[in-house]
Amino acid sequence: MKNIGSTLLFIALMATTAHALIAWEGGLNLANLSIKIADTKLQTQFKKGAVIGISGDIAMGDEQHVYFEPGIFYEMNGCTILDGNGQPAGDYTINTITIPLNFEYKTGDKCSSRFFIGAGPYIASNISGTFIIPARGPIPGFGGDLVIG
């Protein structure tokens, strides 16, 4: 958590010393996991989750074509495990903090139609997780917290 605080401070300092735009972002996340246990790959499918966070758009020069776009996001990841018949047999949820550090190139003039392309690294940390296996006939359901780390 100390690194996340340092990153937020860095973003705030960059925003005060440069022409910057800060915006809230949110949306839908479709995540899936590949799970292999004792040489057996489990069948999984996408799980829906939310993404919410804040990002900055900091111009890296007077021409306003190259931008640094840092951010911090909370993401819900995971998967639904399927049984042999393709029916849901379990659910994994993993909560992640993601810090993207993207650089973008934008064509055209500011406040007009622009095409942009960007790339960059990101830092991510899984902060918590849960699993749920529903009851099936006489077998009771169970669940709990995932051990992260």
C-alpha positions as CSV (number, residue, x, y, z in Angstrom):
1,M,0.0,0.0,0.0
2,K,3.0,2.3,0.5
3,N,3.8,2.1,-3.2
4,I,0.2,3.0,-4.1
5,G,0.4,6.1,-1.9
6,S,3.7,7.1,-3.5
7,T,2.2,6.7,-7.0
8,L,-0.8,8.8,-6.1
9,L,1.5,11.5,-4.7
10,F,3.5,11.4,-7.9
11,I,0.4,11.8,-10.1
12,A,-0.8,14.7,-8.0
13,L,2.6,16.5,-8.2
14,M,2.8,15.9,-12.0
15,A,-0.7,17.3,-12.4
16,T,0.1,20.5,-10.5
17,T,3.3,21.2,-12.5
18,A,2.0,20.5,-16.0
19,H,-1.1,21.0,-18.1
20,A,-3.1,18.0,-17.0
21,L,-6.5,16.5,-17.2
22,I,-7.7,14.2,-14.5
23,A,-10.8,12.0,-15.1
24,W,-12.7,9.3,-13.4
25,E,-13.1,6.1,-15.4
26,G,-15.2,3.0,-15.0
27,G,-16.5,0.1,-16.9
28,L,-17.0,-3.6,-17.4
29,N,-14.2,-6.1,-17.0
30,L,-14.4,-9.6,-18.6
31,A,-11.8,-11.8,-17.0
32,N,-10.8,-15.5,-17.2
33,L,-8.2,-17.7,-15.6
34,S,-6.4,-20.8,-16.8
35,I,-6.4,-23.3,-13.9
36,K,-4.4,-26.6,-14.0
37,I,-4.5,-29.0,-11.0
38,A,-2.4,-32.2,-11.1
39,D,-2.0,-32.2,-14.9
40,T,-5.7,-31.6,-15.4
41,K,-6.8,-28.3,-16.9
42,L,-10.2,-27.1,-15.5
43,Q,-12.8,-25.8,-17.9
44,T,-13.4,-22.1,-17.2
45,Q,-15.4,-19.2,-18.7
46,F,-15.3,-15.4,-18.5
47,K,-16.5,-13.7,-15.3
48,K,-18.0,-10.2,-15.4
49,G,-16.6,-7.6,-13.0
50,A,-16.3,-3.9,-12.5
51,V,-13.4,-1.5,-13.1
52,I,-13.3,1.9,-11.5
53,G,-10.4,4.4,-11.1
54,I,-8.8,7.7,-11.9
55,S,-6.4,8.6,-14.7
56,G,-4.4,11.6,-15.7
57,D,-3.6,13.0,-19.1
58,I,-0.3,15.0,-18.9
59,A,1.1,16.8,-22.0
60,M,4.8,16.1,-22.4
61,G,5.6,19.2,-24.4
62,D,4.2,22.4,-25.9
63,E,3.0,20.8,-29.1
64,Q,0.5,18.6,-27.2
65,H,0.9,15.4,-29.2
66,V,2.8,13.2,-26.7
67,Y,1.1,12.5,-23.3
68,F,1.9,10.6,-20.2
69,E,-1.2,8.9,-18.8
70,P,-0.8,7.4,-15.3
71,G,-3.7,6.1,-13.4
72,I,-4.9,3.8,-10.5
73,F,-7.8,1.4,-10.9
74,Y,-9.7,-1.2,-8.8
75,E,-10.5,-4.3,-10.9
76,M,-12.7,-7.3,-10.2
77,N,-11.1,-10.3,-11.9
78,G,-11.6,-14.1,-11.7
79,C,-13.5,-16.9,-13.5
80,T,-16.4,-19.3,-13.4
81,I,-15.3,-22.9,-13.2
82,L,-17.5,-25.3,-15.3
83,D,-18.3,-29.0,-14.7
84,G,-18.0,-31.7,-17.4
85,N,-21.4,-30.7,-18.8
86,G,-20.5,-27.0,-19.2
87,Q,-22.6,-25.9,-16.2
88,P,-21.2,-23.5,-13.5
89,A,-19.5,-25.5,-10.7
90,G,-17.6,-22.8,-8.9
91,D,-16.7,-19.1,-8.8
92,Y,-13.3,-17.4,-8.2
93,T,-13.1,-13.6,-7.6
94,I,-9.8,-11.7,-7.3
95,N,-9.7,-8.0,-6.5
96,T,-6.7,-6.2,-8.0
97,I,-5.2,-2.7,-7.8
98,T,-3.7,-1.7,-11.2
99,I,-1.4,1.3,-11.9
100,P,-1.0,1.8,-15.7
101,L,1.9,4.1,-16.8
102,N,1.0,4.7,-20.5
103,F,2.5,7.1,-23.1
104,E,0.2,8.2,-25.9
105,Y,0.7,10.0,-29.2
106,K,-2.4,12.0,-30.4
107,T,-2.8,13.4,-33.9
108,G,-4.5,16.7,-34.8
109,D,-5.2,19.7,-32.6
110,K,-6.4,19.7,-29.0
111,C,-10.2,20.0,-28.7
112,S,-10.8,18.6,-32.1
113,S,-11.2,15.1,-33.6
114,R,-8.0,13.1,-32.7
115,F,-6.6,9.7,-33.4
116,F,-4.4,8.3,-30.6
117,I,-2.2,5.3,-30.0
118,G,-0.5,4.4,-26.7
119,A,1.4,1.8,-24.8
120,G,3.2,1.3,-21.5
121,P,3.9,-0.9,-18.5
122,Y,1.6,-1.3,-15.5
123,I,2.0,-2.4,-11.9
124,A,-0.7,-4.7,-10.4
125,S,-1.2,-6.2,-7.0
126,N,-3.9,-8.7,-6.1
127,I,-5.3,-7.5,-2.8
128,S,-8.0,-10.1,-1.9
129,G,-10.0,-13.0,-3.4
130,T,-12.7,-15.4,-2.6
131,F,-14.0,-18.7,-4.0
132,I,-17.5,-20.3,-3.8
133,I,-18.4,-23.9,-4.7
134,P,-22.2,-24.2,-4.6
135,A,-24.0,-27.2,-3.1
136,R,-24.8,-30.1,-5.4
137,G,-27.4,-32.6,-4.2
138,P,-26.4,-34.0,-0.8
139,I,-22.9,-32.3,-1.0
140,P,-22.9,-29.0,0.9
141,G,-21.5,-25.9,-0.7
142,F,-18.4,-24.2,0.7
143,G,-16.2,-21.2,0.1
144,G,-13.7,-18.9,1.6
145,D,-10.9,-16.4,1.1
146,L,-8.1,-17.0,-1.3
147,V,-4.6,-16.8,0.0
148,I,-2.8,-14.0,-1.9
149,G,1.0,-13.9,-1.9
